[in-house]
Amino acid sequence: MCVGGCAVGVRVGAPTDAQIEYHVDHIRDGRSVRLRYVRAVQAGHLLASFMAAFDTSTYALGTPVMDHAVEMPDAKPLPEDSITTREFVESLGEDSNISPFIRYLQTRPNPIEIRPTRHFDPGNPVVAPPDK
């Protein structure tokens, strides 16, 4: 169980076919805490770094330490069932009121695939009730 972390974004990844490599360094493997340092690298350039501390006592004892935590809600729709932002904007067609700049931003190649659970039309926004 991750009990602490710190992330730093260094630069934006290039929207190319270059893979993002994740390098994991094992900093410490103690009796109760494990420390990992993760670096995201694309084409030799550092994109982000993350330091995470994991509580290993949950695995050693076989019982969860955080038994007071709220249960995670069911995600609806599932990410696999959702369409990407790019697919949504393309489905609106050229006749929608989306500005060319916003259309470009939403349909350009992106190294990270974004799948929102609820899409909105930036050309015709509608007020929606808040999610819980």
Long-range contacts (C-beta under 8 A, 24 or more apart in sequence): 1-54, 1-55, 1-58, 1-64, 1-65, 1-66, 2-52, 2-53, 2-54, 3-33, 3-53, 3-54, 3-55, 4-52, 4-53, 5-50, 5-51, 5-52, 5-53, 6-50, 6-51, 7-48, 7-49, 7-50, 7-51, 8-48, 8-49, 8-50, 9-47, 9-48, 10-46, 10-47, 10-48, 10-49, 11-45, 11-46, 11-47, 12-47, 13-40, 13-42, 13-47, 13-111, 13-112, 14-42, 14-43, 14-111, 15-108, 15-109, 15-110, 15-111, 16-43, 16-109, 16-111, 18-42, 18-43, 20-47, 20-111, 27-51, 30-56, 31-56, 31-57, 31-60, 32-56, 32-57, 42-111, 75-117, 76-117, 77-117, 79-115, 82-115, 82-116, 82-117, 83-115, 83-119, 84-113, 84-114, 84-115, 85-114, 85-115, 85-116, 85-119, 86-110, 88-119, 92-121, 92-123, 96-121, 96-123, 96-124, 97-121, 97-123, 97-124, 98-122, 98-123, 99-123
